[in-house]
C-alpha cells in the first residue's frame, strides 16, 4: 500500500513540478503542528479487552533538512489522545517518535506537495474509566514500531514561514491511527 501510494504521488508530483523547482535551496526546517485524528485500537491493546475507536487531538513537532534535490529528512515527536472530560469512556494516548523521508515538490506560486514515508516508535497507553468501575482502574501500555505514510500540502507565505496541512496514516500493531494536522514550517 505504501509503495503504491508513493509511486502514484511521485508520478503526480512529476507532472506538476516546474523545471525551476527541480533543485531546492538546502535548509533546516522546524515544524510545530496541532491537529485531530482517530485511533482504532484492537482488543488486545485496550484495557477493556474490546476493540475501541476514538477521536483524538494532539500536538507535535519535527526537525528536518531539505536537500538540494528536494529530498526532506525529518525526525520528530507526536502526542495524541482522546478528550474525556467527565470520564465516561476509557482514556487513550499515543506517543510517537518518528523519522521520515519525503520529496518536497514545488508546484509554483509558493505551493508545495510533500509525500513522506517513515518509521515510528510508539507507545499506546489506555486507562480504564473510573465511572461504574469498582476497584482500581486498570492501565495497559503497549509499545512497538511500525511504518507510516504522510501527505502534506503547504503554501509559503514569507521567505521563512510556510503554512499547510498534512494527513498521516499508520497501520500499527495495535490498530490504525489517522491524523490531520496544521503545520507551521520555519526554514532557515
N, C-alpha and C positions, 0 to 999 in steps of 0.2 A: 504494500500500500504506500509506504513512504517513498520507495523508489519510483513508483508510477507517478505519484503526485509531484515529486521533484522533477521528473522528466517533462511533465505537462507544463508546470510553472516555468521551467527553464526555456521551453520552446516559446511560450507566450512572451517571456521577457526578451528573448532574442528578436522577436518580431516587432517589439515596440521600442527597443533601445536605439537611441540616436548614435551615429558614428562618433560624435564628440564625447559621448558618455562611456565609451568602452574603457577608457582609463580614468580611474578616480584619483583624487588627491589623497594620499595617505593621511589618516588622522586617528587619534584616540577618541573614543565615544563613551559617554556616561549617560545611562538611560534609566531614570526612575520611572515607575509605572504603577498604575492603580486600575483595578478592574473588577469584573464579575465573572462568575463561572458556574460550572456544575460538576458534581462529584458523584459518580456511580460506584458504590462500594459493594463488592461481593460478600457473601455471607460469612466466610471465614475471617475476614478482616474487621468486621463490625462487632461491637460489644454485645449486641442482642442476637448474634448468630443468624441474622436475616439480611438479605440484600437491602440496600438503602440508597436512595437518590436524594441529593440535597443541593440547594443553591448556595453559592459561596461568594464572598467578597475578599479582596486581598490587595496586597502591595508587594512590590519587589524592585529590584534594580539590577542593572547589568553594566559591566565594563567591557568595552570592545575595542577592536582595532580594525580599521578599514585599510586594506592593502591597495596598491596601485591598480591591479586588475579588477578591483571591485569585490574581492572576497572579504567577508566580515567574519572575524573570530570573536566570540563573546563568552564570558563567564558571568554568572550571577546567582541571585537568590530570589525565590518567590515564597510567600507565605499566604495561603488562602484558607478560609474557614467559614463555617456557616454562622449566621446570626441567629441566636437563640436567646431572646431577651427574657422570656418567662419560664425557661427550662421545660417546655412541653415536649421537646424531642432531644435525641442524643446529640452531643457535640462532636463535630469532626474538624480536624485541622490537618492541612497538608503543607509540609515544609520541604522545599526543593533547593538543592544546589545543582547548577547545571553548567554545561559547556556546549556551545553550538557553533556551527559553521554555516554560512549562507552566502548569497550573492546579492549585492546592492545594485539593482538595475535602475539607472537614471532614466526616467521616462520623458523628461523635458518639462519646462516651466516650474521646476523645483519639486516635481513629484518623484517618488521613489517606490519601487516594489522590492521587498526583501523576503524571499523564501529562505527558510533555515531548516536544518535537521540538527538534532542534538541528543545528548545523553544526560539524564538526570539521576542524581542520587536523592532519594526521597524518604520521608518519614511521615506515616499517617498515624494520627492519634485519634482515638474515639473514646468518649466518656459517656457512660450511661446517664440518662436523665434522672434527677432525684425525685421527680414527680411520680407518684404511685410505685415507688421502688423501696421496699423495706430493706433496711440494712445499708451497708456502704455501697457506693456506686462503683461499678466495675470500670476499669480503664484498660484499654488494649492499645499497644503500639506495634506497628508493622513497619519494617524497613526494607528497602530494596533499591534497585537501579534499573532503569529502562530507557528506551528511546522515545523521542517525541518529534513532532514537526510543528513549524510555525510559519505563518504568512503575514507580513505587515505591509501596510500602505501608509506612506509618510509624505509630508509636504514641508519643504524648507521654508522657514519664514524670516530667517536672517542668516548672516554668514556663519553663526554659531549654533542656532537653535532650529530644530526640526520637530514638528508635532505629527502625531499619527496614531493609528490603531493597529493592533495585531491580534490574530487568532492563533491559539496554541492548543494542540491536542496530543494527549498521550494515552496509549493503551497499556496501562501498568499492570503489574502482577496482582494488585488488589482490585482492579476495575478500570474505569475510564475517568479522565479529567479533561475538561474543556474550559478554556478561559478566553475572554475578550478583554483586552486592556488598552488604556490610553497611555501613550508613551510621550515623554519629552526627552529628545535626544540632544545632548550638547556635544559638539565636536570641537576638538582643539588640537 
